[in-house]
Amino acid sequence: KTAWDVGSEVADGVLERHETDEGEYPEEIGVVVWGTPTVRTRGETIAQVLALMGVEPVWSDAGRVEDVEPIPLDELGRPRIDVTTRVSGLFRDAFPAAAGVVHDAVDAVVDLDEPHEMNYVKKHVETEAEELEADGVDADEADSLATQRVFTTKPGGYGAGTNKAVDEGNWDDRSDLAEVYVQWGGYALGKRGTVRESHDSFERRLGSVEA
């Protein structure tokens, strides 16, 4: 619960700063989650992700997160922010249940009867699913791809790849590093720790990240 207190406060601060600087809330934010800080803070970064989406944990008697529930919009006082989360290989291996909590949050807010201008998660999921269907993707597959929000490296892989490219001098400009980042991190982490190659989905998500 202390991680939730701190993480939600950080999320509020990020949004306040962005609104001050840009004059509006971001529709989508990218968050990187590492394994060691998750151990040290007991989940502050995941708390930030939930808070940005306007979702709060449901606690067990032992103080563990057993579910999530949306915070009502009149209480939240702002839109629900879409979040793309890139988790490290260590996080992928050690905390698949925490990634599952993020998936539960996405599912919870997508199902809400709220306008797109107040629920950017719902807006992006529904828009992307429609675009994928228009391109010939099966409806169920389109829905699955459109809700992917947690990405990692392939099983057995660690790091972002960019440091290796820099060390070896194997790049010319930023676009080369971006391509390496997408190739290394374009694996969607599912609810039960399953990993699926999803480079196109990762690139689509990164393309709309504003902060």
Backbone hydrogen bonds, N-H to C=O, Kabsch-Sander energy under -0.5 kcal/mol:
donor,donor_aa,acceptor,acceptor_aa,energy
5,D,1,K,-2.2
6,V,2,T,-2.3
7,G,3,A,-3.0
8,S,4,W,-2.5
9,E,5,D,-1.3
10,V,6,V,-2.3
11,A,7,G,-2.3
12,D,8,S,-2.1
13,G,9,E,-2.1
14,V,10,V,-2.5
15,L,11,A,-2.1
16,E,12,D,-2.4
17,R,13,G,-2.4
18,H,14,V,-2.2
19,E,15,L,-2.6
20,T,16,E,-2.2
21,D,17,R,-2.6
22,E,18,H,-3.2
23,G,19,E,-2.0
29,I,82,D,-2.5
31,V,84,T,-2.6
33,V,86,R,-2.4
34,W,32,V,-0.5
38,T,34,W,-1.0
39,V,35,G,-1.7
40,R,36,T,-2.4
41,T,37,P,-3.0
42,R,38,T,-1.2
43,G,38,T,-0.6
47,A,43,G,-2.1
48,Q,44,E,-1.9
49,V,45,T,-1.8
50,L,46,I,-2.4
51,A,47,A,-2.7
52,L,48,Q,-2.6
53,M,49,V,-1.5
54,G,51,A,-1.4
55,V,50,L,-2.3
56,E,69,E,-2.7
58,V,67,D,-3.2
59,W,57,P,-0.5
60,S,64,R,-2.9
63,G,60,S,-2.0
66,E,58,V,-2.8
66,E,64,R,-0.6
67,D,58,V,-1.2
69,E,56,E,-2.5
71,I,54,G,-3.0
75,E,72,P,-0.9
76,L,72,P,-2.6
77,G,73,L,-3.0
80,R,118,M,-2.3
81,I,52,L,-2.6
81,I,79,P,-0.5
82,D,27,E,-2.4
84,T,29,I,-2.4
85,T,83,V,-0.6
85,T,149,R,-3.2
86,R,31,V,-2.6
86,R,84,T,-0.5
87,V,85,T,-0.7
87,V,151,F,-3.0
88,S,33,V,-2.2
92,R,88,S,-2.6
93,D,89,G,-2.1
94,A,90,L,-2.6
95,F,91,F,-3.2
99,A,95,F,-1.5
100,G,96,P,-1.8
101,V,97,A,-1.4
102,V,98,A,-1.3
103,H,99,A,-1.9
104,D,100,G,-2.3
105,A,101,V,-2.0
106,V,102,V,-2.3
107,D,103,H,-2.6
108,A,104,D,-2.2
109,V,105,A,-2.1
110,V,106,V,-2.2
111,D,107,D,-1.3
112,L,109,V,-0.9
114,E,112,L,-1.6
118,M,115,P,-1.8
119,N,115,P,-0.7
119,N,116,H,-0.6
120,Y,80,R,-2.1
123,K,119,N,-2.2
124,H,120,Y,-2.4
125,V,121,V,-2.5
126,E,122,K,-2.5
127,T,123,K,-2.2
128,E,124,H,-2.6
129,A,125,V,-2.4
130,E,126,E,-1.9
131,E,127,T,-2.0
132,L,128,E,-2.6
133,E,129,A,-2.4
134,A,130,E,-2.2
135,D,131,E,-1.1
136,G,133,E,-1.9
137,V,132,L,-2.4
142,A,138,D,-2.9
143,D,139,A,-2.2
144,S,140,D,-2.1
145,L,141,E,-2.8
146,A,142,A,-2.3
147,T,143,D,-1.1
148,Q,145,L,-1.1
151,F,85,T,-3.0
151,F,149,R,-0.5
152,T,187,Y,-2.6
157,G,154,K,-2.8
165,A,161,G,-1.9
166,V,162,T,-2.5
167,D,163,N,-2.7
168,E,164,K,-2.0
169,G,166,V,-1.1
170,N,165,A,-2.3
171,W,169,G,-1.2
176,D,173,D,-1.2
177,L,173,D,-1.1
178,A,174,R,-2.6
179,E,175,S,-2.1
180,V,176,D,-2.0
181,Y,177,L,-2.5
182,V,178,A,-2.4
183,Q,179,E,-2.4
184,W,180,V,-2.6
185,G,181,Y,-2.3
186,G,182,V,-1.1
187,Y,152,T,-1.3
187,Y,185,G,-1.3
188,A,196,R,-2.6
189,L,150,V,-2.8
190,G,188,A,-0.6
190,G,194,T,-4.0
193,G,190,G,-1.4
196,R,188,A,-2.4
198,S,186,G,-3.1
202,F,198,S,-2.3
203,E,199,H,-2.4
204,R,200,D,-2.3
205,R,201,S,-2.3
206,L,202,F,-2.6
207,G,203,E,-1.8
208,S,204,R,-0.5
208,S,205,R,-1.4
209,V,206,L,-1.0
210,E,28,E,-3.0
211,A,28,E,-0.7
